[in-house]
Amino acid sequence: EYSCEYGSLKFYALCGVGGVLSCGLTHTAVVPLDLVKCRMQVDPQKYKSIFNGFSVTIKEDGVRGLAKGWAPTFIGYSMQGLCKFGFYEVFKILYGNMLGEENAYLWRTSLYLAASASAEFFADIALAPMEAAKVRIQTQPGYANTLREAVPKMFGEEGIWAFYKGVAPLWMR
């Protein structure tokens, strides 16, 4: 069966899977570039440019060092994509039903913007913990090399807040 009913659980699940694939895979594919960008932001004296950042990272950590933070990136952006694509459809239908068929059509641009903003609100909450771990792994040398090292350390040092203090900037972005 290649189709499903609009608004069905299968429909939402397929939208969510599309979000996982489109966000999780694409963000993970550019982890080396993101790693260098984050390091340039944190230490511009050491990482003077993109090319210099790649060179310094490879010299210090080897080619494998360019993959630091891939796991929280994949998990976090997969969760964000799941929520963003899935909840967008949920909110679009919910808000459309609240407005009624005619008003939903007349105000469709505003409806789509409201549905998108609502979905992004929850998607960023899903992303924030992994984004926080990723940034620690990528920008604090010696802090942790893997997600399994970073999460317990962050929780032990700052509690649950360590994972959500970046959610407001995500919302602003």
Secondary structure in CASP SS format (residue, H / E / C, confidence):
PFRMAT SS
TARGET T0000
AUTHOR 0000-0000-0000
METHOD secondary structure of the structure
MODEL  1
E C 1.00
Y C 1.00
S C 1.00
C C 1.00
E C 1.00
Y C 1.00
G C 1.00
S C 1.00
L H 1.00
K H 1.00
F H 1.00
Y H 1.00
A H 1.00
L H 1.00
C H 1.00
G H 1.00
V H 1.00
G H 1.00
G H 1.00
V H 1.00
L H 1.00
S H 1.00
C H 1.00
G H 1.00
L H 1.00
T H 1.00
H H 1.00
T H 1.00
A H 1.00
V C 1.00
V H 1.00
P H 1.00
L H 1.00
D H 1.00
L H 1.00
V H 1.00
K H 1.00
C H 1.00
R H 1.00
M H 1.00
Q H 1.00
V H 1.00
D C 1.00
P C 1.00
Q C 1.00
K C 1.00
Y C 1.00
K C 1.00
S C 1.00
I H 1.00
F H 1.00
N H 1.00
G H 1.00
F H 1.00
S H 1.00
V H 1.00
T H 1.00
I H 1.00
K H 1.00
E H 1.00
D H 1.00
G C 1.00
V H 1.00
R H 1.00
G H 1.00
L H 1.00
A H 1.00
K C 1.00
G C 1.00
W H 1.00
A H 1.00
P H 1.00
T H 1.00
F H 1.00
I H 1.00
G H 1.00
Y H 1.00
S H 1.00
M H 1.00
Q H 1.00
G H 1.00
L H 1.00
C H 1.00
K H 1.00
F H 1.00
G H 1.00
F H 1.00
Y H 1.00
E H 1.00
V H 1.00
F H 1.00
K H 1.00
I H 1.00
L H 1.00
Y H 1.00
G H 1.00
N H 1.00
M H 1.00
L H 1.00
G C 1.00
E H 1.00
E H 1.00
N H 1.00
A H 1.00
Y H 1.00
L H 1.00
W C 1.00
R H 1.00
T H 1.00
S H 1.00
L H 1.00
Y H 1.00
L H 1.00
A H 1.00
A H 1.00
S H 1.00
A H 1.00
S H 1.00
A H 1.00
E H 1.00
F H 1.00
F H 1.00
A H 1.00
D H 1.00
I H 1.00
A H 1.00
L H 1.00
A H 1.00
P H 1.00
M H 1.00
E H 1.00
A H 1.00
A H 1.00
K H 1.00
V H 1.00
R H 1.00
I H 1.00
Q H 1.00
T H 1.00
Q C 1.00
P C 1.00
G C 1.00
Y C 1.00
A C 1.00
N C 1.00
T C 1.00
L H 1.00
R H 1.00
E H 1.00
A H 1.00
V H 1.00
P H 1.00
K H 1.00
M H 1.00
F H 1.00
G H 1.00
E H 1.00
E H 1.00
G H 1.00
I H 1.00
W H 1.00
A H 1.00
F H 1.00
Y C 1.00
K C 1.00
G C 1.00
V H 1.00
A H 1.00
P H 1.00
L H 1.00
W H 1.00
M H 1.00
R C 1.00
END
